[in-house]
Amino acid sequence: MEAAVDADVDGIVAECGGACACATCHAYIAEPWFARLPPLSDMEDAMLDSATGRRANSRLTCQIELTDELTGIEVHVADNGG
């Protein structure tokens, strides 16, 4: 989420600043990247329930810590109302 905001990526609103409290950084993670992410926390799962257009590969980008293993990750921004 922070990388997307810093790069002015359209659609990543990030109203809560990364606190996992708004779902305005909702995105779809492409395979095989989705399987490389840690599992959803209960809080992220609950926030995604309030997101428009939740899919099986939905994640909140504020909950994805970018590591060397995720270099090249493919993310598609959901319609986050921004």
N, C-alpha and C positions, 0 to 999 in steps of 0.2 A: 504494500500500500504506500509506504513512504517513498519507494523508488518511483512508483507511478505518479504520485503527487509531485515529486521533484521534477519529473519529466513532463509535467502538464498533460498526462494521458487523459483524454476526454472520457467522462463517464465514471471516474473514480472520485466520488464526492468526498468521502472520508470525513463526514460531519463530526464523528466522535473522536477523531484524531488517533485512532488505533486502539480504542478501549474495548472493542468487541461489543459495542452497545447500539449500533444503528443499522448495520447491513448495507450501508451506502458505498462499500468497496467490494460488493458482491461481484464475482467473476466465475467463469467456467474454465477449468483447467483441462488442457488437452492430454489425452493418453499419449505416451505412457507416464507423463509427469504426475498425474493424479495419484498413481500408486506409490510414488516416491515421497509423498507428503506424509507427515505424521497424522494420526487419526484425528477426527473432529473432537473437540472438547464438547461437553454438554452445553456450555454457554454458546459456542459457535453454532452448534446444531439448533439451538433455540432461536438464535438470531436469524439463521437461514430460513427457519419456518416463517418468518415475517417478510422475507425477501420476495420480490416479484420474480416469477419465472425460475424458481428453484429447480435444479436438475440433479441427477446423480453425481455429476462432476462439479457441483457448485462448492465454492469456498469463499470465505471472507479473506481478502488479500492482506488485511491487517494481521492475520493469524499465520501467515506464511513467512517464516524466517528464511531469507535468501542465504544459501550456502553455496560452496563451490559445486556441490552435487546437483544444484538446481540451475547451474549456468545454462542458458538457452531455453529455459522454461517457456512454454507457449500458453498464454493466458488470453481469454476472450472476455472483454468487459460486458457484463450484463446491463440491462436498462435500469440504471440506478437513480433515475429521476433527476439527473444533473445535467 
